[in-house]
Amino acid sequence: MKIALAQLNYHIGNFELNTQKIIQTIQAQKAAGADLVVFAELSICGYPPRDFLEYPEFISLCKQSALKIAKACEGIACIVGVPELNPVIEGKDLYNAAYFMADGEIKQVIRKALLPTYDVFDEYRYFEPAHEFKCVDYKGYKIAVTICEDLWNLGDNPLYKACPMDELIKEEPDFMINIAASPFAYHHDEQRIVILSQNCHKYQIPLFYVNQVGAHTELIFDGGSLVFDKAGDIVSELKYFEEDVQIFDVGQVKSSIVLSENQERPSDTVQVHQALVLGVRDYFQKSGFKKAILGLSGGIDSAVVCALACEALGAENVMAVLLPSKYSSDHSVKDALDLVKNIGCKHTTLPIAQVATAFEDTLAQEFEGLAPSLAEENIQARSRCVLLMAMSNKFGYVLLNTSNKSEAAVGYGTLYGDMCGAISVIGDCYKTQVFQLARYINRNGEIIPENTIVKPPSAELRPDQKDSDSLPEYDILDKILFEYIELKKSSKEIIEQGFDTDLVKKVLNLVNNAEFKRYQTPPILRVSPKAFGMGRRMPIVGKYLF
């Protein structure tokens, strides 16, 4: 039997597109000699559909699409992911399910048992867990079909009442198929390979694993679908960050005839770069947008975002706006212009001095007798946003946010100013990672000017200002932030690693006190194991310093 793994990019709620893409793939793989085509988790509607699942019409359209796909399965079978109405109506109304289709109809329903509720996942909000499991019989093979998280337990998590494979293995299946929607985070591909390999080793049968690819706002799916032999060795690995379809002969996989050479894993920086380009591209394409705008300061953050946007959308679709203030240095303007020249995007210059002065004049009576402070600095940042949004409204541009994770963590940004935008491109990248991205973008020649990379970071909102005036050096700050945010370490644990006590307490207080700001930021493209946004839910008014 020949199995085609179809790693596709779906669009949530776009039933016409998803159904057409699935049917076309079935037809193409039938012509190529495949017996079974396997698609990803919730492929019919796209993952994650979230509260769309609460609309009966949405579920009805899923079923209609499934029936159309089933009709295409003549002389070939397929497995597709779909939300299925709970026929018993005990518990929640839906199952996260997979349909096995053949002979023009839906032959069998497989339901997901282990419903993740951690980080970005909230499946118990919508789905009822399965408690009964049965293998699929097809062409003389017995197939154990599971859905994503069902292979991440290995039967040793007491929080789950049932482990599907522990039940399915009793039927002595020939191999496993797992359909997934597993989001990208650096290192996650390595974790995924280890877990899936352990399943093969435990159950001593091969595994065909299909992940989706593409981005749905914050969540980016990297693909990387896999085939393992029964010993847990990788037979083949599909492409990352792009669609891919490959056919595998079950007999060869079982006998390990087609074992591939071990692939060297791309570095975190390479993967993050690919993920961000895909994230920007899909955000625009799936939202129906074409043109982006951003403020280009001459600093590292906006330079990296501009380069990523040009790669994702084409330089002709990116407008970079220079917004110099009376404090902007000549080299910042030159660095910004050099980037524009190197990259070829559109650009214009809108000085903000008169705009900021108009605000200050209006507030002069209220501020009389008070020394200049953060208020005047933030007026400059907000003046820039007013101009960028005016350009956005007039010409149909979508504003890209250029804040990094270090700034977002400690609140080093201006609400309704530089924190504005429709999508935050590098908001899950620490400042040190942004510098690494810049070096990678310049791997084949200078795109981001060298001076942009080497000069001390500055918001340039007052004379001779540097980020280090308010914050620790980024190589120290980012290490503390990573320990606290990603690794969830307490202040005591971080201090015990050798960091200064007062500095750790200051940084953690800054993080906690900036929560109200982060609730008002745009969606952030997620590339880390713990991004701000849907996967990190902290109380705004909580008092805590762990």
N, C-alpha and C positions, 0 to 999 in steps of 0.2 A: 504494500500500500504506500502511496505517495501523499505526503502532507505538505500543503503550502501554508507557510506562516505569512500572514498579511499584516504588516506593520504600517498602519495608515494614520493620516492626520484628519481627525473628525472636527465637526463644528457643532457645538451644543445647540440642540433644537432645530438644526437645519436638516430636517428629515429628507427633503428632496435630494440634497447634496450627498448626505451620508448613505442613503439607500442606493443612489445611482453609483456611488463609488464602490460600495460593497458588491452590487450586482455585476458591475464591469469587471471587478477583480475575480469574481467567481467564474465568469465566462472566459476570461483570459487564462486562468489557471486550469480550467477544464480543457481548453485547447492545448495547454502545455503538458497535459497528462496527469494532473493531480486528481486524487480521489477525494480529498478532504481539504477544505480551506478553513483556516482558523483566524478569527478576528478578535479584537481586544474587548475588554470589559466595558459594558454599556456602550458598545460601538454604535448601536442604532441611534441613540440620542446624544451621544457624546458625554464625556465624564470630566468634571462632576456637574450634573444637572441641578443640584441643590433644590431650591424651593419650586422649580418647575415641576418637580415630582408631586407637588400638592395639587396640581391642576388635572382634573379627570381628562380633559381634552388632550393634554400632553401624553398621558398614558395611552389613550386611545390611538393617537397618531403613531406611537411606538409599535403598537400591535398591528396597525395597518401596514406599516413599513415592513414588519417581520413577515407578514403574509406575502407581500410582494417578493421579498427575498427568497422565501421558501419556494415559490413558483419557479424561481431561477435554478433551483437545485434538482435538476433532472439529469441523471447520469453522473452526478457529483453530490457530495454532502458538504455542509458547512456548520460551523459553530459561531454564533454571534451573541454578544452581550446585550441584554435588554431588561428594563424594569418590568416585572411581572406582577399582576394583581394576585394577592393572596386568596386562593380559592376557598380557604376554610374561614377566613376572617377572624382568626385568633391572633391577638397582638396587633401589629401594624398592618396597613393595607397592602404593602408591597414586599416583594423579594427582589434583591439584586440577583439576577438570574442569567442563565445562558440557554439558548435554544440550540438543540441539535436538529438539523434539517436535512432531509433527504427525500427523494421521490416526490418532490413538489409539496411537501407538508412538514409541519413541525412534529418530529418524532418523539422527542424527549426534552424535559425541562430539568436543568441542573440549577440548584439554588446555593447561594453563598451562605456559609455558616458563620465565619469569623468576621464580624463587622467592626472595622477600626473606628475608634473615637478619639485618637490622639492627634496632636499637632494639627494639620490641615484637614483631617478627616472627621466626618460627623455622620457616619452611615446609620447609626442607631436612631438618628432623628427621623429617618425615612423607612428603613427596612426592618423586616422580621428575619431573624436568623433561621437557617435551615437546620433540621434535626434528623432528616432521613437522607440516605445517600445510596446511589445505585450507579454502577458503571454503564457506559454506552457500548452496545455491541454493534460492530460495523465491519463488514468484509472479513469476518473470521477473527477479528481482533476484539479484545475487551479493553476499553479505554476508561481510565480514571480521570474525569474532567473536574477541575476545581477552578475557583475564581480568586485571583490575587492573594489576599490575606490568608486564604485557606492553606497556603503552603508556608506561612511565616510562623507557624506555631510549633510544629514538630511534636505536638501532643504533650508539651511540657509546661503549658501555661494554665494554671488553675482557674484563671478568670474566664476561660472558654469552656463551655459545657461539652462541646463535641469537637473532635478533630477529624475532618472528613477523610483524610488519607488513612487514618487508623481503621476506619470502617471500610473504605473502598478496597484496601489491600486484601481484605478477607475474601474478595471475589477473584483474587489472583489476576489482576489486570496485566496486560502486556506492556503498557507504558502510560505515562501521565501527560495530560495537557492542562496547562494553566493559562487562563486569559486574564490580563492585568491592565490596570491604569496606575502605574507606579511613577510618581513625579520625580523629577530630577532634583538632586542636591549633590554637591561635590562629595565624593566618597561613596555615594549611595550605590553606584554601579558595582563597586567592589563588595559592599555588604549584600547586595542582591545576589551576586554570583555565589557567595559563600552559603547563603541560606538555601538557594535552589540546589546547589551541589550536595548539601547535607541531606536534602530530601531524597535525592537519587541514591546516595550511599545508604540511607536508612532503609529505603523500600526496595532497593536493588532492581529498579526498572528505569528506563530512559525517561526523559522529560522534554516536552516541547512547550516553550514558554513564549507568549506573545504579549508585548507591551505596546501601548499606543505611542504616537509621537505627535508633537505640536504643542502649542501654548494656548491656554484658556485664561486670559488676564494674568493673574499672579502665577498660576501653576504652569510649569513647563515640563513636558514629558519628553524624555530623551530617546525613546525607542530602545535599541540595544537588545532586541529579542534574542532568545538563546535556545540552543539544543544541547542537551547533555546525554551522555551514555549512562548506563546503569551504575557505573563506578563513580559518577559525578564529575567526569572530565568533560570539558567543553568540546562539542563536536563542531558547532558553528555559532557565530555571533553576527547578527544583522547590524546594519549601519546605525550610527548614532545621529540624532537630530535631523533625520530625513526619512522619508517614506522608503520602504524596502519590502519586497516580496521574494521569498525563496522557497524552493521545493526540496523536500528531503524524503529519502526512501527509508521506511521504517526498518526494513531488514538490515540495511547498512548501518543505521544508527545503533541497532541492537548488537551488532557485531563489531562496532567501533571502527568500521572500515574507513569512514570519511573524517576521521579526527583531524581538526585543523591545528596549525601551529599556534602556540600561545601568543596572543597579541599583547604588545606593550601598551599599558594603560596611558592615555593622554594625561598630561598634568592637569591639576585643578584649574590653572589659569586658562588653558586651552579649552577645557570643557565649559567653564564659565563664559568665556567669550562666545562659543557656539550657542550656548543657551540664551544669552542676552540678545544676540542677533535674531534667533528664532523667536524669542519672546516679543521683541519689537515688531518684527514682520507680521506675526500672527495677530497681534493686538490690532494693528492697522487693517490688515486684510479682512479679518473676521468682524471688525466693527464697521467696515465700509469706509474707512479713512484712507487718504492717500498722501497727505502732506504734513510734515512736522515742522515745528518751530521751537527754538530754544534760545535762551540768553547765553552768549559766548563771552566769557569774562577774560580769557587768556589763562585761566587756571586749569588745573589737571582734570577736575571733575567734568566741567562742561566740554572740555576737549575730547575726553573719552566718550561721553554720551554722543557728541556730534559725530565722531568716527563710527560708532556703533550704528547710529541712525542712518548714516550714509550707506553703510554696508547692507543694512536691512532693507532700506527703502529706495536706494539710489540717490546719489548726491543731488540730482536735479529736483528731488522732492523734499529737500531739507533747507529751511531758512534759518540761518544763524544771525542773531541780532546782537551787535555790540552796543552795550549800554553804559558807556563810561560816565563816571561821576567826577567831581572835582578832585577826588582822591585817587582816581585811577592812574596808575603809572604808565609812562610811555611804553615800557617794555610789555605791559599786559596787553595794550592795544596792538602792538606789533606782533606779539605771540598769537593773538587771535587772528589777525590778518594773515599771518604766515600759515596757520592751520587751514584757513579758508582757501588760500592759494594751493596748498598741498592736496587738499581733498576735493576741491571743485564744487562745493555747495554754493547755494545762493547766500547773499549776506547784505546787510544794511547796517548803518550806524545811527543810533538815536541817543544823543547825549541826554542825561537825566538832570543835569544841574538846575535848569530852569523849573522843571517839574517839582523837584525836591524843595527848591526855594519857595515855590508857590505854596506848598503845604506848610512850610515853616513860617511864612508870612501870615498865613491864615491862623496859625496857632500861636503867633507871637505874643498876643495879649495874655493867653492862658499860661504860656511858659515864661512870662516875664520874671526876671530875677533868678531864674533857675539855670544851673550850668548845663551845657550840652551833655547828653547821656545816650543811653541805648535807644531812647525814643527817636532821636534824630537819625541814628544809624539805621534803624528799621524803616524810617520813612524812605530812605534811599532804596532799600530792597523792595518795598511795596510799590514805589514809583516804577521800578523796572517791571514788576508784575502787571501793573495797569497797562503799560505800553505793550507788553507781550500779548496780553489777552485782547487788547484792541486789535492788534495785527491778526490774532487768531480769529476773532469774530468777523473782521472785514474780509479776510482772504481764505478762510476755511482751513487754516492750519490747526493742528492739534499740538498743544503745549507739552513738551517733555520736561519732567522734573529731573534735576541734575544733582540732587543731594546724595551723599554717600551714607553708609550705615553708621560710621563713627559719629557724624554730625547728628543723624537722626537719634542715635542712642542717647547722647548727652544734651539734646535740645539746642544744639548750636546751629540754629536756623530761624528764619523769620516767618511766622504764620502769615498767610496771605501775601507773602513775598517770595523768597527763593524756595519755600516749601510747596509752592503751587505747581500744578500740572495735572495732566490726565493720567499719566502712568509714570511711575518712578523707575528709571532704567537701572541705576546702580545703587538703589537704596538698600540692597542686601549685600553690598560689597564694602568692607572696611576700607579706610583710606589707603592702608598699605597694599590692599588688593587692587585698588584703582591704579596705583603706580605700576603694579605688575601687569595689569591689563594694557597700560600705555606702552610698556616695553614690548609686549607681545604684538600689539597693533603695529609697532614699528619694526617688526621682525624682518621685513623685506625692504626696508628703506624708511626714511623719516616721513611720517605723516603728522604725528604730534610733535611740535617743535621741542628740541632738546631743552631749551630754557624753561618751557612749561613744566617739564618733568623735574628739573633740578632746583628750581627756585623755591624758597620757603613759601608754603601755602598761606594765603591771605584773603580775607573777604574785602579788603580795601574800602572799608566804611569810615575810616578815620586815618589821619596821617601816620604812615609807617606801621600800620597795623599788621600783626602776624597772628596766625591761629595759635601759635605757642604762647601768646600773651594770655590766653584764656584757658588753654588746654595743655595737658602733658604732651610730650612728643608722641607722634602717632604710633611709633613702633612699640611704645610702652602702653599707651592708651588702648590700642587694639587688642593687645594680649589680655589686659584686664577685662575688657568688654567680652572677649570670646569666652573667657572662663565663666563669667557671670551669665551671659545670654545663652550661648550654645551649650555649655557644659553644666549650667545651673549650679555653680559653686557658690558657697556662702562667702561673706567677707572674710571670715576667719580662715577658711580654706585657701582663699586667694592670698591673704597676707602671709600664711605659712609657706607659700612658694617663694617668698623673698621680696614681695612688693611692699612699698612704703605704706604703713598703716593709715596715715592721714590721707594719702593719695587714693587708696582703695575706697575708703569711706566717702571721700568727695565724689569720686567717679560714680559709685553706685547710687549715691543720693541724686546726682545729676540724671542718671538713667531713670530712676523712679519718679522724680519730679517732672520729667518731660513727657510723661504718659499722655497728658491731655493734648499735647501737640501731635503726638503720633496718631491719635484717633482722628485727626483732621488732615492727614497726609493722603496722597493718592495711592492707589494699589501699587505694591512693590513687586517687581519680578523676583521670584524666589529662587535662589541658587544655593542657599545654605541649609543645614539641618534645622535651623530655627530662625526664621525671618520674622520681622515685624509685620503685623497684619493678622490674617485669619488664623495663623498657627501659633500666635502668642497673645493670649487674652489676659491682660492684667487690669485690675481695677484702677480707675483714675484717682479715686480718693483714698486708696489704701495707704496705710502707714506701715512701711516695712523697710528693714535693712537687715538682711539675713547675714 
